Amino acid sequence: MGCVFQSTEEKRMTKVDWMFSSGEHAKDFVLYYYANLSVAVGRFQNRAHLVGDILRKDGSLLLQNVEEADQGNYTCEIRFEMESQVFKRTVALHVLPEEPNELVVHVGDSIQMGCVFQSTEKKRMTKVDWMFSSEGRRLCYAITPKLNLPVRYPQNWSRFQNRVNLVGDTSRNDGSILLQGVKESDRGSYTCSIHLGNLTFRKTFVLHVVQKELRTLVTPETLRHEILGGNHLVIIVGIVCATVLLLSVLILTLKKTHRNKRYRAARTSWVGRLEGQDHL
C-alpha cells in the first residue's frame, strides 16, 4: 500500500504511522517508524513491513498473508522534521474470497479463465497481462484495453496464436480469456495481472489437461460379438452340449430298437421252421 509525499522541497521524514480501521472498531496501530526503527504491532506483527524509501519520502507498507479480517481502511501519517503539518493518505483494502484455482479440461476442448477485479471504488483498468508457466518456461500475453488489441511477444506468442481470445469486458475490469483447442502442452499455470494505475490485482490458475475417454462405435457386428460374450456364450455352449447328449441317447435308443425288431423277426422265423418239422 503506497504512501509517498511528493514535493520539490527539501524535507526530512522523521516518523511514519500506519493505522487500521474496519469501521466497527477504533483505529488500531499496524506499524510505526521512528528513529530509524520500524516496528509492526498487534496481529500485524511479522506480517507488516515498511518497504518505502524513507530518504525519498516514501512510507509504503507491505502486508503479507492477507486475511479476511484485514479488510478495511489503512491510514498512513507522515511527519517531517521541524514541522507540525502531517501528511495523510488512506487506502481501502478489499479482501476477495478465495476461488477454486484448479481447472480440468479435455484435449481439444475450450476453457475460459476468469479474471475480474471487483471494487466499490471507480478504478479503470489500464492493462491486462496473462503469463503462462510450465516446467520452468514462462510465456507472456499482454492486452491493452485502450487499443482493444493484443500486444504480442513474437518469440513466445506462436504457441497460442489464434487460440486465445479476450472475452472479458475491459470497461468493467474484466480481463477473462478463452483458450480454444487445448493441447497437452498447455498444461501449467496461468497468472492474470490486472493493472489499475499503481494497483495490481493477480489471480493464478493451474490447468490440468486430460485425454478424452474412448467410446466404442456400436455396429451390428459389435452387437453380435457382445451377444456372444460373457454369460451368453456359456448358455450357448450348454445348449450345444445338451443337444449332442440328446442326439447320442436318441441314436442309442434307435439302435437298440432296431436290434430288438431283428431279434423278434429271427425268433419268429425259427419257431415257424420248428413247427413245420413237427407236422412232417
Long-range contacts (C-beta under 8 A, 24 or more apart in sequence): 1-60, 1-61, 1-62, 1-63, 1-74, 1-76, 1-91, 1-93, 2-52, 2-58, 2-60, 2-89, 2-91, 2-198, 3-52, 3-58, 3-59, 3-60, 3-61, 3-76, 3-78, 3-89, 3-91, 4-52, 4-56, 4-57, 4-58, 4-59, 4-60, 5-57, 5-58, 5-59, 5-78, 5-87, 6-57, 7-57, 11-57, 11-80, 11-81, 11-83, 12-80, 12-81, 13-54, 13-57, 13-59, 13-78, 13-79, 13-80, 13-81, 14-79, 14-80, 14-81, 15-77, 15-78, 15-79, 16-50, 16-52, 16-54, 16-59, 16-76, 16-77, 16-78, 16-79, 17-76, 17-77, 18-48, 18-59, 18-61, 18-74, 18-75, 18-76, 18-77, 19-74, 19-75, 19-77, 20-44, 20-70, 20-72, 20-73, 20-74, 20-75, 21-72, 21-73, 21-75, 22-69, 22-71, 22-72, 22-73, 23-72, 23-73, 27-75, 30-61, 30-63, 30-74, 31-61, 33-59, 43-69, 63-93, 66-93, 66-95, 67-95, 68-95, 68-97, 70-95, 71-95, 92-121, 94-118, 94-119, 94-120, 99-203, 101-203, 101-204, 101-205, 101-206, 102-205, 102-206, 102-208, 103-205, 103-206, 103-207, 103-208, 104-208, 104-210, 105-182, 105-207, 105-208, 105-209, 105-210, 106-182, 106-209, 106-210, 106-211, 106-212, 107-182, 107-183, 107-184, 107-209, 107-210, 107-211, 107-212, 108-181, 108-182, 108-212, 109-182, 110-178, 110-179, 110-180, 110-181, 110-182, 111-178, 111-179, 111-182, 111-207, 112-167, 112-176, 112-177, 112-178, 112-179, 113-176, 113-177, 113-178, 113-179, 113-190, 113-192, 113-205, 113-207, 114-168, 114-174, 114-176, 115-168, 115-174, 115-175, 115-176, 115-177, 115-192, 115-194, 115-203, 116-168, 116-172, 116-173, 116-174, 116-175, 116-176, 117-173, 117-174, 117-194, 117-196, 117-201, 118-173, 119-173, 123-173, 123-196, 123-197, 123-199, 124-173, 124-196, 124-197, 125-170, 125-173, 125-175, 125-194, 125-195, 125-196, 126-195, 126-196, 126-197, 127-194, 127-195, 128-166, 128-170, 128-175, 128-192, 128-193, 128-194, 128-195, 129-192, 129-193, 129-195, 130-164, 130-175, 130-177, 130-190, 130-191, 130-192, 130-193, 131-190, 131-191, 131-193, 132-160, 132-186, 132-188, 132-189, 132-190, 133-188, 133-189, 133-190, 133-191, 134-185, 134-187, 134-188, 134-189, 135-188, 141-177, 143-170, 143-175, 145-170, 145-171, 159-185, 182-209, 183-209, 184-209
